[in-house]
Amino acid sequence: MVMVQRPAKKWGNSLGIVIPAEITKKMKLKEGQIIEADIKPKKSFDAFGLFKGAKKFKREKEAHRNFW
């Protein structure tokens, strides 16, 4: 099983997705072959104002800044 995220595109009155060539080669998919797909829309959210009202960050101690 392979996870792929692709945009849906308009094809006539339908929507379709394109399976990337590297995936078709890896899975040995052929034209006309029946495949099974679980389809779910990717959820997105607007993060604008997400941290509004959050407390200011505290400064790190000198010893912690040189850790990495």
C-alpha positions as CSV (number, residue, x, y, z in Angstrom):
1,M,0.0,0.0,0.0
2,V,1.3,3.5,-0.9
3,M,0.0,6.8,0.4
4,V,-0.1,9.6,-2.2
5,Q,-1.6,13.1,-2.0
6,R,-2.7,14.5,-5.3
7,P,-5.0,17.3,-6.3
8,A,-8.4,16.4,-7.9
9,K,-8.7,17.7,-11.4
10,K,-11.8,18.2,-13.6
11,W,-12.2,15.7,-16.4
12,G,-15.4,16.4,-18.3
13,N,-18.2,16.2,-15.7
14,S,-16.0,14.2,-13.3
15,L,-13.0,14.6,-11.0
16,G,-9.9,12.5,-11.3
17,I,-6.4,12.0,-9.9
18,V,-3.2,11.1,-11.6
19,I,-1.1,8.4,-10.1
20,P,2.6,9.4,-10.4
21,A,4.8,7.4,-12.8
22,E,7.2,6.3,-10.0
23,I,4.2,4.8,-8.1
24,T,2.9,3.0,-11.1
25,K,6.3,1.5,-11.7
26,K,6.8,0.5,-8.1
27,M,3.4,-1.2,-7.9
28,K,3.6,-2.6,-11.4
29,L,0.3,-1.0,-12.3
30,K,-1.0,-1.4,-15.9
31,E,-3.5,0.6,-17.9
32,G,-7.0,-0.9,-17.5
33,Q,-6.1,-2.7,-14.3
34,I,-8.7,-2.3,-11.5
35,I,-7.3,-0.6,-8.4
36,E,-8.8,0.1,-5.0
37,A,-8.5,3.5,-3.4
38,D,-9.6,5.0,-0.1
39,I,-10.5,8.6,-0.7
40,K,-10.7,11.3,1.9
41,P,-10.4,15.0,1.5
42,K,-7.4,16.5,3.2
43,K,-8.5,18.9,5.9
44,S,-6.9,22.3,6.1
45,F,-7.4,25.2,8.5
46,D,-6.7,28.8,8.7
47,A,-4.1,29.4,11.4
48,F,-4.5,33.2,11.3
49,G,-5.0,34.4,14.9
50,L,-4.4,30.9,16.3
51,F,-2.0,32.2,18.9
52,K,-3.8,35.5,19.6
53,G,-3.6,36.2,23.3
54,A,-0.9,33.6,24.0
55,K,1.7,34.4,26.6
56,K,5.1,35.7,25.4
57,F,7.9,33.2,25.2
58,K,10.5,33.2,27.9
59,R,14.1,33.6,27.0
60,E,16.2,30.5,27.2
61,K,19.1,30.3,29.6
62,E,22.5,30.6,28.0
63,A,23.3,26.9,28.6
64,H,20.3,25.7,26.6
65,R,21.1,27.8,23.6
66,N,24.5,26.0,23.1
67,F,22.9,22.6,23.5
68,W,22.7,21.8,19.8
